[in-house]
């Protein structure tokens, strides 16, 4: 008698693919905000860009403060180097002569995450941040033309990392979020992170 072959149930799709598909709508909505449209169309003026930098600084400083233990503990132990967005933005603000304490959008972007789940939620939020850095390479080229003579440290982070690093991050996501419940928590956190960014972008007057 031939041996009976039992088929194992398939596991969940790779985490990075599920995160991309699940946040497609939120990503598109962020790009449709007035300040992003002005940036993409080359119509962003100095004052609006300054407000955008201040909003981004408030958003990332709040998140890095919330997730400090995870960033310097579990994430570092996993082998991922996180380049501080708030530090890069602080250099940009100094470059433009803006004060880091002059945050016009504290309520729009500094609210804490509403998603529980510890590590899985943190990975989902980081997916949004690292993905935005990669996409920022397109914005960097536009900003260099619009505002030459400035370093644009924040938007240059994606250029420094490159696509090879993004593939490494995707592989790390797949490993860290291998279970369906982990992925579901990460997706909820990623959507919430997009929501925080969306509120900040909508509050910036283009």
N, C-alpha and C positions, 0 to 999 in steps of 0.2 A: 504494500500500500504506500502510495506516495505521501510524503510528509505534508501536513496541513500548513499552509503559509498564512500567517495572520498579518494583516495590514495595520500598521500603527496609524492612529489619527494624525493628520498633519498639524504641525504647530502653527502659531500665529505668524503672519507675514513679518518681515523685518521691521523693527521699530522705526527706523528712519523713513521707510516708505509710508507707514501708517501715519506718522506725524505730518509728513508732507501733504498727503491727501486730505487729512482731517482738518488742516489749517489753511487750505487753499483759499477759502472764502475770506478768512480774516486777513491773510496776506494781501489779497487784492483790495480789500476795503482800506487798508492802511495806505496803499499807493494812491487811492482816490482822494485822499484828504487834500485840502487846498494848499497847504504848505508843501506837500510832496509834489503836487502838480506844478506849483510854481518853480520848484527846484528842477524838476525834469524838463520844464519848458524854458529854462534859462531866465526866469523872471523874478527870482528871489533876490530881494535887496539886502543891503547890509544889516538893517535893523531886524528884518525877519529872520535872517540867518543867525543873528545873535540870540534871538528868542528861541530858535530851534536848538541851539547849543545849550542854552540854559535849561530848556525842558528835558533834553536828553541827559544832561548832567543830573538833574533831580531824579529822573526815572532810574538811572543806573546806580546812583549813589544809594538810593533807597533799597534797591534789590540786592546790591552787594552787601549792605549792612544786614539785611534779613538773612541772607544765605552765607554769611561770613564763615561760620563754623564748618559748613559743608564744603565751601570753596577751598578752605585751607586744610581740611581734613580728608574726607572721603574722596573728593574729586582729585586732590593732589595725590592721594595714595593710589588712585586708579591710573595715574600717569598722564593726566591731562593738564597742560599748563594754561591757566586762565589769565589772559591779559586784561588788567583792570580797565574797564571803559570809563569809569569816573576819573581815574588818573589821567587818561588820554584827553578827556573832555576838559579837565582842569587846565591842562596845558593850552588847549584851544581857547578857552575863556581868557587866559592871561594874554595870549597872542592878540586877542581882539580888545583887550583892555576892559574886560567885563569881570565883575565880582562873582565869585562862586556862591556867595551868600544872597545874591540878588536873584532869587528864584521866583518868577512870576506865576508858576503853575504848580504850587505844592499840592493842592487838592486833586489836581487832574492826574498826577503821575506818581505820587509817593504813597499811595494806598498799599497796604500789605496784601500779599497773596491770600486769596480766599480758598485755595486748594490745599487740602491736607494730603499727606502721603509721603512726607519725608524725602528720601532720596529720589524716588521715581518722579515726584513733582519737580524737584530741583533739576533733574535731567531734562524734563519737558520744557521748563523755562529757559534753560541754557541752550536748548535747540533753537529757540527763537532768537536769542542773542547772537549765537555763533552764525546762524544762517543769515541774520541781518548784516553781520560784518562781511560775509562773502558777497552779498548783494551790494554792499556799500562801495565795491570797486567801481561800479558803473557811476554811482553818485560822485565818487572821488574825481573821476575824469571831468564831469560837468562842473564841479566846484573849482577845480584847478583852472578851468577856463574863465569861470565867472568871477572868482576871487583869487587871482594870481598873487604870489608873494606871501601866501599863508601856508602853514604846514599841514593843516587838516589832519591832525593826529588821530582823531576818532575814526574818521572814514578811511584812514590808511591802514587800520588794523587788518582788514580783510586782505589787502594787497600783500602785507607782510606774511600772512598765514598761507595763502594760496590754496588752490583746489586740492592739492595732495593732502594737505592738512585736514580739509573738510571731509575727504573720504575716510581718513583715519578716525575723525570724530564720528562719522556715521557708523563705522564698524564698532566703535566703542559703545554707541547708543544701542546697537543691536545686541551686544553682549550684556549690557547693564539692564536692558529692558526686554528680557527674553520671554517673560511670562505675560499672558493676556491682561491680567489685572494691573501689572506694572505699566503696560502700554496705555491702558485706559486712563490711569491716573496721570501719566505723562501728557496725554492728549488734552485732558481737562486743564492741566496746568499751563500748557502751551497756549491754549485758547485764551485763558485768563491773562497770560502775559501779553499776548497780542492786544487784548482789551485795554490793558493799562497803557500800552504804547499808543493805541488808537485815541484814547482820551487825551493824552498829551499832545498828539499831533493836531487834533481838532481844536485844542485850546490855543495853539500857536496861530497868531494872526499873520497870514502870508502877505 
